Amino acid sequence: MQIYFSAFYLIIYFLFILCKIKGDCDFSNYSLNLSVNEILNKNEEDNLDNVKYCVKFTKGLEVLTFICPKKSTNYEGIEIRPSNCFETVRINGRNENLGELLKGSVFKNSETDSSIVRKVFISPAITEDMHFECTCDNSLTFKENNMGTRGIMRVQLKKNKIFGCDFDHDGNLFEKSSFVNYYEKSTINSNENITCNVTVNSSEVILGIICPEEYKLFPDNCFENIFHENEIVKINKLVPHDIKLHINKNGRISFASFALNKNEKIKSFSCQCIKNKNSRLSANFEFNLNYESSIFHVYIVSFVIFIFFLITFFLVLKCRIAL
């Protein structure tokens, strides 16, 4: 049953992407200025036509960009809400720290002459389905009964199961963990060795490891480099597939994502968190994909794929007609 839900989600996700503007949420290119908006009815409490949405779906391991114009003509009252988005985002009407919710996320802020640019690497450590928002708000700009528009970036997050070890789990902040194995900070003794064994039993794989502060990954750039049979090798030697990698610059957090074929044999390997000779936190990864696919499942998946491409064909035609 899980494969059917996954296929359905993939179809919806892909169809949505087809008719959305490709790339980032760039409100500097949208019509947020008041000169293009109609005169507002002052008696209306809400004006939904005065909002433009840019929606992104993600399971992490990608960079999202939010661009908002600076104050200028027709943007005199423009503001970013929350002001330090993406570090802080709106979730269910509350300001939340995204770095605490998605451990391993990375933020970068910059500016051009006319725009403010915010970038975030979305960590795959997503514990539950949720969405957050950042707003490029020009609704405080008024002129002759015209009002500027709000541009809202809405990011829909899909929960993940990370095959890996979080050696830096904070039970006070996280009631849940996306990692199959995790250890609270208080249980890590700097003079103790810990072995974390991970069995990967899914063809869609996200690997992860998080080291405590003052520890670093071994080998460097794990999972690009891995420890196999007492030597350091490239992961491509064991996993001959396209692999999406992310290693934080602090050298404590690493993720890898790839897809495996059913019944594919992948040799085991490991990565470690090291602090000194007396403290090694080892994450051992073993793969067990020995399961058979029934003819019925094959037929069902084939039918789903056929419907997927049929709907895609008509949707592409519709999008082209709309353009």
N, C-alpha and C positions, 0 to 999 in steps of 0.2 A: 504493500500500500504506500510506503514511503516514496517509492520510485515514481508513483503516479502524481503525488503531491509535488515532488521535485520537478517533474516534467511540466506540470501545470504552472508552477511558479516561474519556471524558465520562459514559458510561452508569454505569460503576462508581462514579465520583465522586458523581454525582447520587443514585444509589440509596443510597449510604452516608449522605449528608447527610439523606435523608428520615427515616431511623430513628434519627438521633442527636439529642441534645438541642440545640436551636437556641441560638445565642449563644456565650458564652465558656466556658472551663473554670473553673467556680466550685465549688470544693470546700468552700466554707463552706455550701453548700446540699446537699452530699452527706452520706451517713451514714459519716463517718470516725471518729466517736467510739466508744469501746469499749463503751458501754452497749447497742449493738444487735448486737454481734458474739458469736458462739458461743464457748464455751470451746475453746481451742486444744489440739491434740494435741502435747505437748511433744516427742514423738519424731519429728515431721515436720520435716525440714529446710526445706522450702518449703511455703507455704500460699498457693496462687494465689487462693483465695477471699478472701484478706485484702487484695486489691489492686483498686482501681477505676480504670478507664481512661477518659480523655477524649481522643479522637483527632481531629485536624484535618488536612485535606488542603489544601495551598496551593501556588500558583505565584508567590506574592508579591504585592506591591502591596495588602496588606491589614493591618489591625491585629488582633493576637491578644491575649487577656487571660487571665492566670493569677491566680486568687484563692485564698488559703489562710487559714484561720482563725488568729487569734492564740492564744497560750497561755491556757487557761481550764479550767474544769471539764470533764473528759473529754478535754482536749487539753493536759495538763500537759507532755508530752514532744514536742510537735509541732515539726517543723523543715522548712524549705525546703531542698531539695537540687537543684542547687548553691545555696549560700546567696545568691548574687547573680544568680540566674536572672532575666532572660533574657541578661544580658551574658555569662554563662557557662552552657553547657548540656552535657548528657551525650550524646555521640555514640560509639556502639560501645564503651561502658564507660569512655570517657575524657572529662575536662572539656575543652571547647573554647571559644575566644572566638568568639561568634557574629558580632560586629561585623567581625572579620577574615575570616570565611568568607563572609559576605553583606554586601559593601560597600554602604553606604547605609542599613543598618538603623538604626532610631531607638528608643531605650529610654526608658521613663518609669515611675518607681516612686511609689507613694502608699500611704496607709493610711487605714482607717476605724477606728472604735472597736473593731471586732471582727475586722477582716480586714486582710491584707496584699495589695496589688494590684500586679501587674506587667504592664506593657503593652509590646508591641514592634510596630513597623512592620516587616514582613518585606519586605526588598528583593527585587526580582525577579532580582538578579544571582546566580542559583543555577546552579552549574557542573555539578552532577550530582545524580541522585536520591539522597536520603538522608533520615534522620529524626533528630530530637533529642528529648530528654525533659527535663522538669522535674518534680520530685516534691514533693508536699505530704505529708510523712511523719509519720504519727501512730503508727507501730508501736512507738515507745519509751514509749508510755503504757500502763501495766499496772494492773490492779485485779482481784483475785479471779480470777486465771487468764484474765481477758479481756484482749485486746490491741487497741489502736487499728488503724485501717486506713491503708494507703498510697494516696494518690490520685496517679496518674501522668498528666501531660499529654504526649501523644506527637504531635509535629508531623511529618507526612510532606511533604517538599519535592519538587517536580517540577522538573527542570532546564529552563532557558529558553535561547532564543537571542535576545539583545538586539541589535537593529539600532541600532548607535550606536558611540560612541568613548569609550574609557576612557583619558584622558590622564594617569592617576595609577596605573598598574598597577605592582604590586610583585612582581617575579619571584621574590623570595625567599619570599614567602608564598603565592603562587598559581601552581601549575603550569599551571592552566587558566584560561580566562576565558570568561564567558558572552557577552561583547561580540564582535561580528564583527571589530572593529578595536580594538587596544589598543597603548599606548606605555608602555614602562617609564619610571619616574621619572627615571632617570639619563640618558635620551635627550632630555629636555625642556630646551631652552636658553631662558633668560628673554629673550633678544634675537632669537629665531628664530620665524618664522611657520610653522605646520604646517597643512596642509589634509587633512582626513580625509573621504574620499568613501564614502558608505554607499548601497548599493542594496537597497531593500526589495522582496523577491520573494515575500512570503507574505501571505495574507489575514488571518492572525492576527498582529498587529503589537505588539511591545514596543519602544519607542524609549528610548534612554538616552544620557546624556552625564555624564562625571565630569571635573571640572577639578582641576588640581593645587592644592596649598595656595598661598595668596597670590593665586590667580586667582579671578575671579567670572564668573558666567554673564551673557551678553548675547544677547538682551534679558533684562531681569529677568523672573524666573518663566518661563524657557524650560521646558517646551514650551507653556505656556499662551499665551505670546507668542512669535512666530517672526519670522525675518528673511526676507522674500520680495520679490524685485524691488526691492531697495534701500529697502524700508520695513518698519516693524514692524507686523504684523497679528496678529489672534487666529487660533489654529489652526483654530477652527471655520469660518473663512472658506474654508479649503482642504479640511478634513476634516469633512464634514457628518454626523458620527456621534457617538454617545455616547463620550466619552473619559474614561478614568480617569487622573488626574494626581497626581504627587507631586513636590514640590520641597523639598529639605532646607533647613532654616532658615539653614544656613551659606552658602547660595547657590552651592554648588559642584556639587551633584548633582541631577539631574532625570530623571524617568521619565514615560513616557506609554504607555497601552495602549488599543487599539481594534481593531475588526474591519472589514475592507474587503470589498466585493463583488468577485467575479471580473471581470477586465477593466475595473475602475474606474480612471479617470484622475485621479490626484492630482498636483498641481503640486509641484515641488521647493521646498525651503526649507532654512534653516540656523539653527544656533545657534553661539555662540562662547564660548570662555573667554578673558578678557582680563585682562592685568596692567598693561600700559602701552601707549603708542602703538606701541611697537616689538615687541610680543609678542601675537599673536593665534593662538589654536588654533581652527580652524574645523571644524565638523562639518556637511557637506552631505548632505542626505537626498533621494534620488531614488527614485521608485516605478516598478516594472516588474511589473505583474500581467497581462501579455498572454499568458494561456494559456487554452486551450479545455478545457472539461469534456465528456468523451464521454458518449453516452447511457447506456452501461453503468455509468459511475460514478454518474450521476444515479439510475439504478434501484437500485444498491447502497445509496447513501446514503438513499434513500427507504425501502428495506426496513429498514435499521438504525434509522431514526427510528421506524418503525412498531413494531418490536420493543421499542424503548426505552420508548415510551408504554404498550405492553401490559404490560411488566414493572412499570413505574411504577404502573399502575393496581392490579395485584394486590398490590404491596408496600405501597401506601397503605392498602388494605383490611386487610392483615396488621397494619400498625402500629396502626390504629384498634382492631382486635380486641384487640391486646396491651394497649392503654391501658384 
